[in-house]
Amino acid sequence: MDSAKRVINGTYGQIWLEGELIAECYGFQAKYTFSKEDVQLCGQLATDSKITSIKGTGSLRLHKVYSRAAVLVGDAIKNGKDPRFTVISLLKDPDAYGAERVAVKNVSFDDLTLADWEAKNAVKVEMPFTFTDHEFLDVITP
């Protein structure tokens, strides 16, 4: 890295849900957590470990502008369906070496906030989710 200006600023991040830009998004996280099993190897005192499964979790954080979530998730859940989605995250910055795009697949939202507001506060909604797959569409290289 030749300068601190290469560090990406999240302000330039964007999210697409099922191909539609979600302009009201102000934060996004998707990550895997690993389940590990301890493995003791002969000839060494240290206990090693082996990953035995992974779980994808994340959160989509939105300013409340539309009823998009109620339409996408609420109606399906109410009718006994388990809707699944693809979310694409784009992280870029004018000073960065490039842009990173990752598709998070088989997204299943964990809950649906129908109402949560308070006087004198801008309304924000957090949508936690699980997922089972991902694909990097673009990666950043110097």
C-alpha positions as CSV (number, residue, x, y, z in Angstrom):
1,M,0.0,0.0,0.0
2,D,1.5,3.3,-1.0
3,S,-0.8,5.6,0.9
4,A,-3.6,5.7,3.5
5,K,-5.9,7.1,0.8
6,R,-6.0,3.5,-0.6
7,V,-8.1,2.4,2.4
8,I,-11.7,2.0,1.2
9,N,-14.3,4.3,2.6
10,G,-17.6,2.4,3.2
11,T,-19.5,5.5,2.1
12,Y,-19.1,4.3,-1.5
13,G,-20.6,0.9,-0.8
14,Q,-23.8,-0.2,-2.7
15,I,-26.2,-3.1,-2.3
16,W,-28.5,-4.8,-4.9
17,L,-31.3,-7.1,-3.7
18,E,-32.6,-9.4,-6.5
19,G,-31.0,-7.0,-9.0
20,E,-32.6,-3.8,-7.6
21,L,-30.3,-1.1,-6.1
22,I,-31.2,-0.5,-2.5
23,A,-30.2,3.2,-2.2
24,E,-31.5,3.5,1.3
25,C,-28.8,0.9,2.6
26,Y,-26.3,2.4,5.0
27,G,-24.6,-0.8,6.1
28,F,-24.0,-4.4,5.2
29,Q,-22.2,-7.4,6.6
30,A,-21.9,-11.0,5.5
31,K,-19.5,-13.4,7.1
32,Y,-18.9,-17.1,7.8
33,T,-18.4,-18.5,11.2
34,F,-16.6,-21.8,11.5
35,S,-17.4,-24.8,13.6
36,K,-14.2,-26.6,14.5
37,E,-13.3,-29.9,16.1
38,D,-10.2,-30.3,18.2
39,V,-7.6,-32.6,16.7
40,Q,-4.8,-34.0,18.9
41,L,-1.8,-35.0,16.8
42,C,0.9,-37.4,18.1
43,G,4.3,-35.8,18.7
44,Q,3.0,-32.3,19.5
45,L,1.6,-30.8,22.7
46,A,-0.5,-28.2,21.0
47,T,-4.1,-29.1,20.1
48,D,-4.9,-28.3,16.5
49,S,-8.4,-28.0,15.0
50,K,-10.2,-28.9,11.8
51,I,-13.1,-26.9,10.4
52,T,-16.2,-29.2,10.2
53,S,-18.9,-26.8,9.0
54,I,-19.5,-23.2,8.2
55,K,-22.5,-20.9,8.8
56,G,-23.1,-17.8,6.8
57,T,-24.7,-14.9,8.7
58,G,-25.1,-11.2,8.0
59,S,-27.1,-8.0,8.3
60,L,-28.6,-5.5,5.9
61,R,-29.0,-2.0,7.6
62,L,-31.5,0.4,6.0
63,H,-32.9,3.8,6.4
64,K,-36.7,3.4,6.4
65,V,-37.8,4.8,3.1
66,Y,-40.0,2.1,1.5
67,S,-42.1,-0.9,2.5
68,R,-39.8,-3.0,0.3
69,A,-39.1,-5.6,3.1
70,A,-42.7,-6.1,3.9
71,V,-43.5,-6.7,0.2
72,L,-40.5,-9.0,-0.5
73,V,-40.5,-11.0,2.8
74,G,-43.7,-10.4,4.6
75,D,-46.2,-11.6,2.1
76,A,-44.3,-14.8,1.3
77,I,-43.8,-15.6,5.0
78,K,-47.5,-15.0,5.8
79,N,-48.4,-17.5,3.1
80,G,-46.1,-20.2,4.4
81,K,-43.3,-19.7,1.9
82,D,-39.6,-19.4,2.7
83,P,-38.3,-16.7,0.3
84,R,-34.6,-16.8,-0.7
85,F,-32.6,-14.0,-2.3
86,T,-29.3,-13.0,-3.8
87,V,-27.7,-9.8,-2.5
88,I,-24.8,-8.2,-4.3
89,S,-22.4,-6.0,-2.4
90,L,-20.2,-3.4,-4.2
91,L,-17.4,-1.8,-2.3
92,K,-15.5,0.9,-4.1
93,D,-13.7,4.2,-3.5
94,P,-12.4,6.7,-6.0
95,D,-8.9,6.4,-4.4
96,A,-8.9,2.6,-4.2
97,Y,-7.0,0.2,-6.4
98,G,-10.4,-1.0,-7.7
99,A,-13.8,-2.3,-6.6
100,E,-14.9,-5.5,-4.9
101,R,-18.3,-7.2,-5.7
102,V,-19.5,-10.2,-3.9
103,A,-22.8,-12.1,-4.5
104,V,-24.2,-13.5,-1.3
105,K,-26.6,-16.4,-2.3
106,N,-29.5,-18.2,-0.8
107,V,-30.1,-15.4,1.6
108,S,-32.9,-16.1,4.2
109,F,-33.9,-13.2,6.4
110,D,-34.3,-14.1,10.1
111,D,-37.0,-11.6,11.0
112,L,-39.2,-8.8,9.7
113,T,-39.6,-5.6,11.5
114,L,-43.2,-4.4,10.9
115,A,-42.9,-1.2,12.9
116,D,-40.2,0.3,15.1
117,W,-40.1,4.1,15.5
118,E,-39.6,6.9,17.9
119,A,-40.4,10.7,17.8
120,K,-37.4,12.9,16.7
121,N,-35.4,9.9,15.3
122,A,-34.9,8.9,11.8
123,V,-36.2,5.4,11.4
124,K,-33.6,2.6,10.7
125,V,-34.3,-1.1,10.1
126,E,-31.8,-3.9,10.6
127,M,-32.5,-7.2,8.7
128,P,-30.4,-10.1,9.9
129,F,-30.0,-13.1,7.6
130,T,-28.3,-16.4,7.0
131,F,-26.9,-17.6,3.7
132,T,-25.3,-20.7,2.2
133,D,-23.1,-19.5,-0.7
134,H,-21.1,-16.6,-2.1
135,E,-19.3,-15.7,-5.3
136,F,-16.7,-12.9,-5.8
137,L,-17.7,-11.1,-9.0
138,D,-14.8,-8.6,-8.8
139,V,-11.8,-8.5,-6.5
140,I,-9.3,-5.7,-5.7
141,T,-5.7,-6.1,-6.8
142,P,-3.0,-3.5,-6.7
